[in-house]
């Protein structure tokens, strides 16, 4: 089996505690350590993110780099992460997400089996025990972001071809780096700032 290489890009702002869990989940991957790196793009916030990243860089069994983005634009941060990534695929994970141990191995399997240049996975909701979600969490719009828009189809089939209007969300995806080289990065005039 071919083991593709992944640059795991995580963008963050004011979430040091959550970021630590996200990074730890990436370090626990059941994937060869010499086949991936972690690239963190952060907006300075004074919450200890820089100190956390310095510690991670010193102790991590995989290469860790971190880069400062002055604006709070998610698109700008993702573009900087892509620019700083060095490997074949750019895998994106949100700073408040926890990747399962098979995350990169599953992406790799789908890439190999389907010659995919873009892969994405389900996003399942998780709350720490005893945590009650806020009221706004129950709005239907918000739930579109979880489980992708494939619902039960993705659970039953395992691999589903993405076609409009069904979409992948950047929170849990991997793109062949050459796509960004060809098409460019995320539009900075759209999306959240």
C-alpha positions as a Markdown table, in Angstrom:
| # | Residue | x | y | z |
|---|---|---|---|---|
| 1 | Unk | 0.0 | 0.0 | 0.0 |
| 2 | Unk | 1.2 | 3.5 | -0.8 |
| 3 | Unk | 1.4 | 5.8 | 2.2 |
| 4 | Unk | 0.7 | 9.4 | 1.0 |
| 5 | Unk | 2.1 | 12.3 | 2.9 |
| 6 | Unk | -0.1 | 14.8 | 4.7 |
| 7 | Unk | 0.4 | 18.3 | 6.1 |
| 8 | Unk | -2.3 | 18.6 | 8.8 |
| 9 | Unk | -3.3 | 22.3 | 8.9 |
| 10 | Unk | -5.1 | 23.6 | 12.0 |
| 11 | Unk | -6.1 | 27.3 | 12.2 |
| 12 | Unk | -6.9 | 28.8 | 15.6 |
| 13 | Unk | -7.8 | 31.9 | 17.5 |
| 14 | Unk | -8.3 | 32.1 | 21.3 |
| 15 | Unk | -8.8 | 28.4 | 21.9 |
| 16 | Unk | -5.5 | 27.1 | 23.4 |
| 17 | Unk | -7.2 | 24.4 | 25.5 |
| 18 | Unk | -9.2 | 23.0 | 22.6 |
| 19 | Unk | -6.2 | 23.3 | 20.3 |
| 20 | Unk | -4.2 | 21.1 | 22.7 |
| 21 | Unk | -6.8 | 18.3 | 22.3 |
| 22 | Unk | -6.8 | 18.7 | 18.5 |
| 23 | Unk | -3.0 | 18.4 | 18.3 |
| 24 | Unk | -3.0 | 15.5 | 20.7 |
| 25 | Unk | -5.5 | 13.7 | 18.5 |
| 26 | Unk | -3.3 | 14.2 | 15.4 |
| 27 | Unk | -0.3 | 12.9 | 17.3 |
| 28 | Unk | -2.2 | 9.7 | 18.2 |
| 29 | Unk | -2.7 | 8.8 | 14.5 |
| 30 | Unk | -2.3 | 5.2 | 13.5 |
| 31 | Unk | -0.2 | 6.4 | 10.6 |
| 32 | Unk | 3.6 | 6.4 | 9.9 |
| 33 | Unk | 5.1 | 9.3 | 11.8 |
| 34 | Unk | 7.4 | 10.1 | 8.9 |
| 35 | Unk | 4.4 | 10.6 | 6.5 |
| 36 | Unk | 2.8 | 13.7 | 8.1 |
| 37 | Unk | 3.5 | 17.0 | 9.7 |
| 38 | Unk | 1.4 | 19.5 | 11.7 |
| 39 | Unk | 1.1 | 23.1 | 10.6 |
| 40 | Unk | -0.7 | 25.5 | 12.9 |
| 41 | Unk | -1.8 | 29.0 | 11.9 |
| 42 | Unk | -2.8 | 31.2 | 14.9 |
| 43 | Unk | -4.0 | 34.7 | 15.4 |
| 44 | Unk | -2.4 | 36.1 | 18.6 |
| 45 | Unk | -4.8 | 36.2 | 21.5 |
| 46 | Unk | -2.8 | 36.2 | 24.7 |
| 47 | Unk | -4.4 | 32.9 | 25.8 |
| 48 | Unk | -1.2 | 30.8 | 25.9 |
| 49 | Unk | -1.4 | 29.5 | 22.3 |
| 50 | Unk | 2.2 | 30.5 | 21.4 |
| 51 | Unk | 3.6 | 28.8 | 24.6 |
| 52 | Unk | 1.5 | 25.6 | 23.8 |
| 53 | Unk | 2.9 | 25.5 | 20.3 |
| 54 | Unk | 6.5 | 26.0 | 21.4 |
| 55 | Unk | 6.1 | 23.1 | 23.8 |
| 56 | Unk | 4.5 | 20.9 | 21.1 |
| 57 | Unk | 7.3 | 21.8 | 18.7 |
| 58 | Unk | 9.9 | 20.6 | 21.2 |
| 59 | Unk | 8.3 | 17.4 | 22.2 |
| 60 | Unk | 6.3 | 16.2 | 19.1 |
| 61 | Unk | 7.3 | 13.0 | 17.4 |
| 62 | Unk | 6.3 | 14.6 | 14.1 |
| 63 | Unk | 7.4 | 17.9 | 12.6 |
| 64 | Unk | 5.3 | 20.9 | 14.0 |
| 65 | Unk | 5.5 | 24.4 | 12.6 |
| 66 | Unk | 3.4 | 27.4 | 13.6 |
| 67 | Unk | 2.8 | 30.6 | 11.9 |
| 68 | Unk | 1.2 | 33.9 | 12.9 |
| 69 | Unk | -1.7 | 35.4 | 10.9 |
| 70 | Unk | -2.5 | 38.9 | 12.1 |
| 71 | Unk | -6.1 | 39.0 | 10.8 |
| 72 | Unk | -8.9 | 36.8 | 12.2 |
| 73 | Unk | -9.9 | 35.7 | 8.7 |
| 74 | Unk | -10.3 | 31.9 | 8.5 |
| 75 | Unk | -9.6 | 32.0 | 4.7 |
| 76 | Unk | -6.4 | 33.9 | 5.2 |
| 77 | Unk | -5.3 | 31.5 | 7.9 |
| 78 | Unk | -6.1 | 28.5 | 5.8 |
| 79 | Unk | -4.2 | 30.0 | 2.8 |
| 80 | Unk | -1.2 | 30.6 | 5.0 |
| 81 | Unk | -1.3 | 27.0 | 6.2 |
| 82 | Unk | -1.4 | 25.8 | 2.7 |
| 83 | Unk | 1.5 | 28.0 | 1.7 |
| 84 | Unk | 3.6 | 26.7 | 4.7 |
| 85 | Unk | 2.6 | 23.1 | 4.2 |
| 86 | Unk | 5.3 | 20.9 | 2.5 |
| 87 | Unk | 3.6 | 17.6 | 1.8 |
| 88 | Unk | 1.5 | 15.9 | -0.9 |
| 89 | Unk | -2.0 | 16.4 | 0.7 |
| 90 | Unk | -3.3 | 19.2 | 2.8 |
| 91 | Unk | -5.5 | 17.8 | 5.6 |
| 92 | Unk | -7.6 | 20.3 | 7.5 |
| 93 | Unk | -8.8 | 20.0 | 11.0 |
| 94 | Unk | -10.6 | 22.6 | 13.1 |
| 95 | Unk | -9.1 | 23.6 | 16.4 |
| 96 | Unk | -12.1 | 22.4 | 18.3 |
| 97 | Unk | -12.1 | 19.0 | 16.6 |
| 98 | Unk | -10.7 | 15.6 | 17.7 |
| 99 | Unk | -9.5 | 13.3 | 14.9 |
| 100 | Unk | -10.1 | 9.6 | 15.4 |
| 101 | Unk | -6.9 | 7.5 | 15.4 |
| 102 | Unk | -7.7 | 6.2 | 11.9 |
| 103 | Unk | -8.3 | 9.6 | 10.4 |
| 104 | Unk | -5.2 | 9.9 | 8.2 |
| 105 | Unk | -5.1 | 6.1 | 7.4 |
| 106 | Unk | -8.8 | 6.3 | 6.2 |
| 107 | Unk | -8.0 | 9.3 | 4.0 |
| 108 | Unk | -5.0 | 7.4 | 2.6 |
| 109 | Unk | -7.1 | 4.3 | 1.9 |
| 110 | Unk | -9.8 | 6.3 | 0.1 |
| 111 | Unk | -7.1 | 8.1 | -1.9 |
| 112 | Unk | -5.5 | 4.8 | -2.9 |
| 113 | Unk | -8.7 | 3.0 | -3.7 |
| 114 | Unk | -10.5 | 5.8 | -5.6 |
| 115 | Unk | -7.6 | 7.9 | -6.9 |
| 116 | Unk | -9.2 | 10.8 | -5.1 |
| 117 | Unk | -7.7 | 14.2 | -5.0 |
| 118 | Unk | -10.2 | 15.4 | -2.4 |
| 119 | Unk | -11.6 | 13.4 | 0.6 |
| 120 | Unk | -13.6 | 14.4 | 3.6 |
| 121 | Unk | -15.2 | 12.7 | 6.5 |
| 122 | Unk | -18.2 | 12.9 | 8.8 |
| 123 | Unk | -18.2 | 15.4 | 11.7 |
| 124 | Unk | -19.8 | 13.9 | 14.7 |
| 125 | Unk | -21.0 | 16.1 | 17.6 |
| 126 | Unk | -19.3 | 15.5 | 21.0 |
| 127 | Unk | -19.7 | 17.1 | 24.3 |
| 128 | Unk | -17.7 | 16.4 | 27.4 |
| 129 | Unk | -19.7 | 14.5 | 30.1 |
| 130 | Unk | -21.9 | 16.9 | 32.0 |
| 131 | Unk | -21.8 | 19.6 | 29.4 |
| 132 | Unk | -25.2 | 21.0 | 28.3 |
| 133 | Unk | -25.2 | 22.5 | 24.8 |
| 134 | Unk | -26.4 | 26.1 | 24.6 |
| 135 | Unk | -29.9 | 26.8 | 23.2 |
| 136 | Unk | -28.5 | 28.2 | 19.9 |
| 137 | Unk | -27.0 | 24.8 | 19.2 |
| 138 | Unk | -30.5 | 23.4 | 18.4 |
| 139 | Unk | -31.1 | 25.6 | 15.4 |
| 140 | Unk | -31.5 | 23.5 | 12.2 |
| 141 | Unk | -28.9 | 25.6 | 10.3 |
| 142 | Unk | -26.2 | 24.7 | 12.7 |
| 143 | Unk | -26.8 | 21.0 | 12.4 |
| 144 | Unk | -26.0 | 21.1 | 8.6 |
| 145 | Unk | -22.4 | 21.3 | 9.6 |
| 146 | Unk | -22.4 | 17.9 | 11.2 |
| 147 | Unk | -22.5 | 14.5 | 9.6 |
| 148 | Unk | -21.9 | 16.4 | 6.4 |
| 149 | Unk | -25.0 | 16.6 | 4.3 |
| 150 | Unk | -24.9 | 12.9 | 3.5 |
| 151 | Unk | -26.7 | 11.8 | 6.6 |
| 152 | Unk | -27.3 | 8.0 | 6.8 |
| 153 | Unk | -26.0 | 7.5 | 3.2 |
| 154 | Unk | -22.4 | 8.1 | 4.3 |
| 155 | Unk | -22.8 | 5.8 | 7.3 |
| 156 | Unk | -24.1 | 2.9 | 5.2 |
| 157 | Unk | -21.9 | 3.2 | 2.1 |
| 158 | Unk | -18.7 | 4.3 | 3.8 |
| 159 | Unk | -17.5 | 6.2 | 0.7 |
| 160 | Unk | -19.9 | 8.6 | -1.1 |
| 161 | Unk | -19.1 | 10.6 | -4.2 |
| 162 | Unk | -19.6 | 14.3 | -3.6 |
| 163 | Unk | -21.8 | 16.1 | -6.0 |
| 164 | Unk | -23.7 | 19.4 | -5.8 |
| 165 | Unk | -25.7 | 20.2 | -3.7 |
| 166 | Unk | -24.0 | 17.9 | -1.2 |
| 167 | Unk | -20.8 | 19.4 | 0.0 |
| 168 | Unk | -17.7 | 18.8 | 2.1 |
| 169 | Unk | -16.8 | 21.2 | 4.9 |
| 170 | Unk | -13.2 | 22.2 | 5.4 |
| 171 | Unk | -13.2 | 21.1 | 9.0 |
| 172 | Unk | -12.4 | 17.5 | 8.1 |
| 173 | Unk | -10.9 | 17.2 | 4.6 |
| 174 | Unk | -7.8 | 16.5 | 2.7 |
| 175 | Unk | -6.9 | 18.1 | -0.7 |
| 176 | Unk | -4.2 | 17.2 | -3.1 |
| 177 | Unk | -1.7 | 20.1 | -2.8 |
| 178 | Unk | -1.5 | 20.4 | -6.5 |
| 179 | Unk | -5.2 | 21.5 | -6.6 |
| 180 | Unk | -4.2 | 24.6 | -4.6 |
| 181 | Unk | -1.2 | 25.1 | -6.8 |
| 182 | Unk | -3.5 | 25.1 | -9.8 |
| 183 | Unk | -6.7 | 26.8 | -8.6 |
| 184 | Unk | -5.3 | 29.0 | -5.8 |
| 185 | Unk | -6.5 | 29.0 | -2.2 |
| 186 | Unk | -9.6 | 30.1 | -0.4 |
| 187 | Unk | -11.3 | 33.4 | -1.4 |
| 188 | Unk | -10.6 | 35.9 | 1.2 |
| 189 | Unk | -13.6 | 38.1 | 0.3 |
| 190 | Unk | -16.0 | 35.4 | 1.4 |
| 191 | Unk | -16.6 | 33.6 | 4.7 |
| 192 | Unk | -16.0 | 34.4 | 8.3 |
| 193 | Unk | -13.6 | 37.0 | 9.6 |
